Amino acid sequence: MQCPYCQSSLTEDAAKCPDCELTLKVISKFMGPIPALHAGINDEQKLLTKRQLSTVKAALLTFHSDFPQVRFHMVSQPFKTDFPIEAKLFWLINTAAFSSKNTRLGKNFDILFGIDVTTGQAGLVVGYGLESYLTPKTLKSILSLALPHLESDRTDEALLIMLDSLREILVSAGPVLEKTQQESDASYPAHY
């Protein structure tokens, strides 16, 4: 695990970054109120047409049926700070209630893709339960495949490429993820 601000190594239970002293509380002060978001696609900026949204939702349902314990979310909105996109998404994945309370820390298998429309930054972060499979280097690689599509205003294509890449990686983690599926909260809904 890395600090979302300075990229220093952290442990899962670290209360603050030992190098820059960043905490979730500090980020929250700068970010302001937590936006009203839901699991799945949050496209406040309407980057997806209705048809594109329908295609992406179908792909997400397939992805979720392949990996029921993994939740993929997207947020497109303006953010109010100059923090790196990873810090903004770290704040959201930890405060926006994408996960139920019993799927926190090492049981958090959420993936959050975000676009800050103010700065044009895009980022991809994961819950602690996926960090050993989806390292920062892997996430940057997946995002680099999507960036050309984002730059051509094809957010739908970017999402589909990310889902395909994530599927390839998560298939190799299958046995471990299958075990966590038995422990996951089956009542937690997928709102795609």
C-alpha positions as CSV (number, residue, x, y, z in Angstrom):
1,M,0.0,0.0,0.0
2,Q,1.2,3.5,-0.8
3,C,0.4,6.9,0.5
4,P,-2.0,8.5,-2.1
5,Y,-0.2,11.8,-1.8
6,C,3.6,11.2,-1.6
7,Q,3.6,7.5,-2.7
8,S,5.5,6.3,0.4
9,S,5.0,2.7,1.6
10,L,2.3,2.2,4.2
11,T,0.8,-0.6,6.1
12,E,-3.0,-1.3,6.0
13,D,-3.5,-0.1,9.6
14,A,-1.3,3.0,9.3
15,A,-3.1,6.0,10.9
16,K,-1.0,8.4,8.9
17,C,1.8,8.5,6.3
18,P,5.2,8.4,8.1
19,D,6.7,10.7,5.5
20,C,4.1,13.4,4.7
21,E,1.8,12.8,7.7
22,L,-1.3,12.7,5.5
23,T,-4.4,11.2,7.1
24,L,-7.9,10.7,5.8
25,K,-9.0,13.4,8.3
26,V,-6.6,15.9,6.7
27,I,-7.8,15.1,3.1
28,S,-11.4,15.4,4.3
29,K,-10.8,18.9,5.6
30,F,-9.6,20.0,2.1
31,M,-12.1,18.0,0.1
32,G,-15.2,19.3,1.9
33,P,-18.5,17.4,2.2
34,I,-18.7,13.9,0.9
35,P,-20.7,13.9,-2.4
36,A,-23.9,11.8,-2.6
37,L,-22.7,8.8,-4.6
38,H,-23.9,5.3,-5.2
39,A,-22.3,2.0,-6.1
40,G,-21.6,1.7,-9.9
41,I,-21.5,4.6,-12.4
42,N,-21.7,8.2,-11.1
43,D,-21.4,10.3,-14.2
44,E,-22.3,13.7,-12.9
45,Q,-20.6,15.3,-15.9
46,K,-22.5,13.2,-18.5
47,L,-19.4,11.9,-20.2
48,L,-21.4,8.9,-21.4
49,T,-24.4,9.1,-23.7
50,K,-27.4,7.0,-22.8
51,R,-26.4,4.3,-25.3
52,Q,-22.8,4.3,-24.0
53,L,-24.0,4.1,-20.4
54,S,-26.2,1.1,-21.4
55,T,-23.2,-0.7,-23.0
56,V,-21.0,0.0,-20.0
57,K,-23.7,-1.1,-17.5
58,A,-24.1,-4.4,-19.4
59,A,-20.3,-4.9,-19.3
60,L,-20.3,-4.2,-15.6
61,L,-23.1,-6.7,-15.0
62,T,-21.0,-9.3,-16.8
63,F,-17.9,-8.3,-14.8
64,H,-19.8,-8.5,-11.6
65,S,-21.2,-12.0,-12.4
66,D,-17.6,-13.1,-13.1
67,F,-16.3,-11.5,-9.8
68,P,-19.3,-11.1,-7.5
69,Q,-17.2,-9.8,-4.6
70,V,-15.5,-7.1,-6.7
71,R,-17.3,-3.7,-7.1
72,F,-16.3,-1.4,-9.9
73,H,-17.3,2.3,-9.5
74,M,-16.8,5.4,-11.7
75,V,-17.0,9.0,-10.6
76,S,-16.8,12.0,-13.0
77,Q,-17.0,15.3,-11.2
78,P,-15.0,18.5,-10.5
79,F,-12.9,18.3,-7.3
80,K,-12.0,21.4,-5.3
81,T,-8.4,20.8,-4.4
82,D,-5.0,20.5,-5.9
83,F,-4.3,17.1,-4.4
84,P,-3.3,14.3,-6.9
85,I,-6.2,12.4,-8.3
86,E,-5.1,9.3,-6.3
87,A,-5.5,11.2,-3.1
88,K,-9.0,12.4,-4.2
89,L,-10.0,8.9,-5.1
90,F,-8.5,7.5,-1.9
91,W,-10.7,9.9,0.0
92,L,-13.8,8.8,-1.9
93,I,-13.2,5.1,-1.7
94,N,-12.8,5.5,2.1
95,T,-15.7,7.9,2.8
96,A,-18.4,7.7,0.1
97,A,-19.9,4.4,1.4
98,F,-19.4,2.4,-1.8
99,S,-18.8,-0.6,0.5
100,S,-20.9,-2.0,3.3
101,K,-19.4,-1.8,6.8
102,N,-18.3,-5.4,6.9
103,T,-16.3,-5.1,3.7
104,R,-13.8,-2.6,5.0
105,L,-10.0,-2.8,5.1
106,G,-8.7,-6.2,3.8
107,K,-12.2,-7.2,2.8
108,N,-12.7,-4.2,0.6
109,F,-12.7,-5.4,-3.0
110,D,-13.8,-2.1,-4.6
111,I,-12.2,-0.6,-7.7
112,L,-12.8,3.2,-8.2
113,F,-12.1,4.9,-11.5
114,G,-12.4,8.7,-11.3
115,I,-12.1,11.7,-13.6
116,D,-11.5,15.2,-12.2
117,V,-13.1,17.3,-14.9
118,T,-11.5,20.4,-13.4
119,T,-8.0,19.3,-14.0
120,G,-8.5,16.6,-16.6
121,Q,-6.8,14.0,-14.3
122,A,-8.0,10.4,-14.3
123,G,-7.1,7.8,-11.8
124,L,-7.8,4.2,-10.6
125,V,-7.6,3.0,-7.0
126,V,-8.6,-0.2,-5.3
127,G,-9.7,-1.3,-1.9
128,Y,-7.1,-3.0,0.4
129,G,-8.3,-6.5,-0.5
130,L,-7.2,-6.1,-4.1
131,E,-3.9,-4.3,-3.5
132,S,-1.8,-7.5,-3.7
133,Y,-3.2,-8.2,-7.2
134,L,-3.6,-4.7,-8.5
135,T,-0.5,-2.9,-7.6
136,P,0.1,0.8,-8.3
137,K,2.2,-0.2,-11.3
138,T,-0.5,-2.5,-12.6
139,L,-3.2,0.2,-12.1
140,K,-1.0,2.8,-14.0
141,S,-0.6,0.2,-16.8
142,I,-4.4,-0.3,-17.1
143,L,-5.0,3.4,-17.0
144,S,-2.4,4.0,-19.7
145,L,-4.4,1.7,-22.0
146,A,-7.5,3.8,-21.3
147,L,-6.0,7.3,-21.6
148,P,-6.1,7.5,-25.4
149,H,-9.8,6.8,-25.3
150,L,-10.3,9.4,-22.6
151,E,-8.4,12.0,-24.6
152,S,-10.7,11.3,-27.6
153,D,-13.8,11.7,-25.4
154,R,-14.6,8.0,-25.5
155,T,-15.1,7.3,-21.8
156,D,-17.1,4.2,-22.7
157,E,-14.2,2.7,-24.6
158,A,-11.9,3.6,-21.8
159,L,-14.1,1.8,-19.3
160,L,-14.5,-1.3,-21.4
161,I,-10.7,-1.6,-21.9
162,M,-10.2,-1.2,-18.2
163,L,-12.8,-3.9,-17.4
164,D,-11.2,-6.3,-19.9
165,S,-7.7,-5.7,-18.4
166,L,-9.0,-6.1,-14.9
167,R,-10.8,-9.3,-15.9
168,E,-7.5,-10.8,-17.2
169,I,-5.6,-10.0,-14.0
170,L,-8.4,-11.1,-11.6
171,V,-8.9,-14.4,-13.4
172,S,-5.3,-15.3,-12.2
173,A,-6.4,-14.4,-8.6
174,G,-9.5,-16.7,-9.0
175,P,-8.9,-19.2,-6.2
176,V,-8.3,-16.4,-3.6
177,L,-11.2,-14.3,-4.8
178,E,-13.5,-17.4,-4.8
179,K,-12.7,-17.8,-1.1
180,T,-13.5,-14.2,-0.4
181,Q,-16.8,-14.5,-2.3
182,Q,-18.0,-16.9,0.4
183,E,-17.2,-14.3,3.0
184,S,-18.6,-11.3,1.1
185,D,-21.9,-9.6,1.9
186,A,-24.3,-11.1,-0.5
187,S,-27.0,-8.6,0.3
188,Y,-24.8,-5.7,-0.8
189,P,-26.5,-4.5,-4.1
190,A,-24.8,-3.8,-7.4
191,H,-26.3,-0.5,-8.7
192,Y,-25.2,-0.6,-12.3
